[in-house]
Amino acid sequence: MRSWLKWGLPLALVVLLGAAGGGVLLAQYVYRDPQSQQQPSTLGQPAAAVTSPLGIVYTSDAAAHPDYQAVQALLDQHFDSINRQQYERWQDTVVPAKWKELPKGEWLNAYDTTRDEGWTVQRIDPGPDDSLLVLLTFRSNQAIEDAPPQLKATCVLWNVVYPVVVDAGTSSGLRLDTGKLPNSALFRRC
């Protein structure tokens, strides 16, 4: 009994401290500052990022995902349609429930001053039921009246996890399930 206390207790303490340290490192990686443009690196070498035609930066980790090209097509169309005020193109990027929530008139009113930019896709991970989860940071600029109700600001930094579902009826084969965003978005004033 005494030898277990002599060696077991310190060993258990070391294991607990290691687990806590690993959790802190994981949290720092996943919840990086959206303004930081540093990309993760592998074995001390800088990671090669990939940039889409619209200007969305994909870390090497995100670009290595097998569905990267479909996600790239989806996000380029989604953000380009918002920036150009093209409702029908936007509809092709989100689940039908979102159309019902935001019919064309309401959508145009809500996004009429919005300009999204500075995107970085940090990760693309598998989600439930053959879906994907896309960890993305970006900046939105808008008039105060078009700002999120929870943060009335003309510039907002977003850190979101977009749920992405398969839909063969779209140009990319995917749709954003943005109705789930209130529970998977962090944001702050620029």
C-alpha positions as CSV (number, residue, x, y, z in Angstrom):
1,M,0.0,0.0,0.0
2,R,2.8,2.4,0.9
3,S,4.8,1.8,-2.3
4,W,1.6,2.5,-4.4
5,L,1.2,5.9,-2.7
6,K,4.9,6.6,-3.1
7,W,4.9,6.0,-6.9
8,G,1.2,5.9,-8.0
9,L,0.1,9.3,-6.6
10,P,3.0,11.3,-8.4
11,L,2.4,9.3,-11.6
12,A,-1.4,10.1,-11.5
13,L,-0.5,13.8,-11.0
14,V,1.8,13.8,-14.0
15,V,-0.8,12.1,-16.2
16,L,-3.4,14.7,-15.1
17,L,-1.1,17.6,-15.8
18,G,-0.2,16.2,-19.2
19,A,-3.9,15.9,-20.1
20,A,-4.6,19.4,-19.0
21,G,-1.7,20.8,-21.0
22,G,-2.8,18.9,-24.1
23,G,-6.3,20.3,-23.7
24,V,-4.9,23.8,-23.5
25,L,-2.8,23.3,-26.7
26,L,-5.8,21.8,-28.5
27,A,-8.0,24.8,-27.5
28,Q,-5.4,27.3,-28.6
29,Y,-5.2,25.6,-32.0
30,V,-9.0,25.3,-32.6
31,Y,-9.9,28.8,-31.2
32,R,-7.1,30.9,-32.7
33,D,-7.7,34.6,-33.2
34,P,-9.5,35.2,-36.5
35,Q,-7.1,38.1,-37.3
36,S,-4.1,35.8,-37.1
37,Q,-3.1,34.7,-40.5
38,Q,-0.5,32.2,-39.3
39,Q,-1.0,28.8,-40.6
40,P,-0.3,25.6,-38.7
41,S,3.0,24.0,-39.5
42,T,4.2,20.4,-39.6
43,L,7.5,19.4,-38.2
44,G,8.7,23.0,-38.0
45,Q,8.1,23.6,-41.8
46,P,5.6,26.3,-42.8
47,A,2.4,24.9,-44.1
48,A,1.4,25.7,-47.6
49,A,-1.9,27.4,-47.8
50,V,-4.2,27.3,-50.8
51,T,-6.3,30.2,-52.0
52,S,-9.6,29.9,-53.8
53,P,-10.6,32.1,-56.8
54,L,-12.6,34.3,-54.5
55,G,-9.7,34.7,-52.0
56,I,-10.7,32.2,-49.3
57,V,-7.5,30.8,-47.8
58,Y,-7.4,27.1,-46.9
59,T,-4.8,25.8,-44.5
60,S,-2.8,22.8,-45.7
61,D,-4.9,20.7,-43.4
62,A,-8.2,21.9,-44.9
63,A,-6.9,21.6,-48.4
64,A,-5.8,18.0,-47.8
65,H,-9.4,17.0,-47.0
66,P,-10.9,14.7,-49.7
67,D,-14.0,17.1,-50.1
68,Y,-11.9,20.2,-50.3
69,Q,-12.8,21.1,-53.9
70,A,-16.5,20.7,-53.3
71,V,-16.3,22.8,-50.1
72,Q,-14.2,25.4,-52.0
73,A,-16.9,25.7,-54.7
74,L,-19.7,25.9,-52.1
75,L,-18.0,28.6,-50.0
76,D,-16.9,30.7,-53.0
77,Q,-20.4,30.7,-54.4
78,H,-22.0,31.4,-50.9
79,F,-19.8,34.4,-50.1
80,D,-19.7,35.8,-53.6
81,S,-23.5,35.6,-53.8
82,I,-23.8,37.6,-50.5
83,N,-21.2,40.2,-51.6
84,R,-23.0,40.6,-55.0
85,Q,-26.5,40.5,-53.5
86,Q,-27.5,37.5,-55.7
87,Y,-30.3,35.7,-53.8
88,E,-30.9,32.9,-56.2
89,R,-27.2,31.9,-56.2
90,W,-27.2,32.1,-52.4
91,Q,-30.2,29.8,-52.3
92,D,-28.2,27.1,-54.1
93,T,-25.7,27.2,-51.1
94,V,-28.0,26.8,-48.1
95,V,-30.6,24.2,-47.0
96,P,-34.2,25.0,-48.0
97,A,-35.2,25.7,-44.4
98,K,-33.0,28.8,-44.6
99,W,-34.9,30.1,-47.7
100,K,-38.1,29.8,-45.7
101,E,-36.5,31.7,-42.8
102,L,-35.2,34.4,-45.2
103,P,-37.3,35.0,-48.2
104,K,-35.8,37.2,-50.9
105,G,-37.1,40.5,-49.7
106,E,-36.0,39.9,-46.1
107,W,-32.6,38.5,-47.3
108,L,-32.0,41.5,-49.5
109,N,-32.9,43.8,-46.6
110,A,-30.7,41.9,-44.2
111,Y,-27.6,41.7,-46.5
112,D,-27.9,44.9,-48.5
113,T,-24.8,46.4,-47.0
114,T,-22.9,43.3,-46.1
115,R,-19.4,42.6,-47.5
116,D,-17.6,39.5,-46.3
117,E,-13.8,39.1,-46.7
118,G,-10.6,37.9,-45.1
119,W,-11.7,34.2,-45.0
120,T,-9.6,31.4,-43.7
121,V,-10.8,27.8,-43.6
122,Q,-8.9,26.2,-40.7
123,R,-10.3,22.7,-40.9
124,I,-12.8,20.4,-42.6
125,D,-13.9,17.6,-40.4
126,P,-16.4,14.8,-40.7
127,G,-19.8,15.5,-39.0
128,P,-22.8,13.4,-38.2
129,D,-24.8,11.5,-40.9
130,D,-22.2,12.0,-43.7
131,S,-22.0,15.7,-43.1
132,L,-19.0,17.9,-42.8
133,L,-18.0,20.6,-40.3
134,V,-16.0,23.5,-41.7
135,L,-14.1,25.7,-39.2
136,L,-13.9,29.1,-40.8
137,T,-12.9,32.6,-39.8
138,F,-13.8,35.8,-41.7
139,R,-14.7,39.4,-41.3
140,S,-18.0,41.0,-42.2
141,N,-18.5,44.7,-42.8
142,Q,-22.1,46.1,-42.8
143,A,-24.2,49.0,-41.7
144,I,-25.2,49.0,-38.1
145,E,-28.8,48.1,-38.9
146,D,-27.5,45.0,-40.8
147,A,-25.2,43.9,-37.9
148,P,-26.0,40.8,-35.8
149,P,-28.6,41.6,-33.2
150,Q,-26.2,40.4,-30.5
151,L,-23.3,42.8,-31.6
152,K,-24.2,46.0,-33.3
153,A,-21.0,46.8,-35.1
154,T,-20.0,47.8,-38.6
155,C,-17.1,45.3,-38.5
156,V,-17.4,41.8,-37.0
157,L,-14.8,39.1,-36.8
158,W,-16.5,35.6,-37.1
159,N,-15.2,32.2,-35.9
160,V,-17.8,29.7,-37.1
161,V,-18.3,26.0,-37.6
162,Y,-20.5,25.6,-40.7
163,P,-22.4,22.3,-40.8
164,V,-22.3,21.2,-44.5
165,V,-24.7,18.5,-45.8
166,V,-24.7,16.5,-49.0
167,D,-27.2,17.6,-51.6
168,A,-26.8,16.3,-55.2
169,G,-29.2,18.9,-56.5
170,T,-26.7,21.7,-56.1
171,S,-23.8,22.8,-58.2
172,S,-21.3,21.9,-55.6
173,G,-23.1,18.8,-54.3
174,L,-23.2,20.4,-50.8
175,R,-25.3,22.9,-48.9
176,L,-24.6,24.9,-45.7
177,D,-26.9,24.2,-42.8
178,T,-26.6,27.8,-41.5
179,G,-29.7,27.5,-39.4
180,K,-27.5,25.9,-36.8
181,L,-25.1,28.8,-36.6
182,P,-26.3,30.5,-33.4
183,N,-24.9,27.6,-31.5
184,S,-21.7,27.3,-33.5
185,A,-20.5,30.9,-34.0
186,L,-18.3,33.1,-32.0
187,F,-17.9,36.8,-33.0
188,R,-16.5,40.0,-31.8
189,R,-16.0,43.6,-32.9
190,C,-13.1,44.2,-35.3
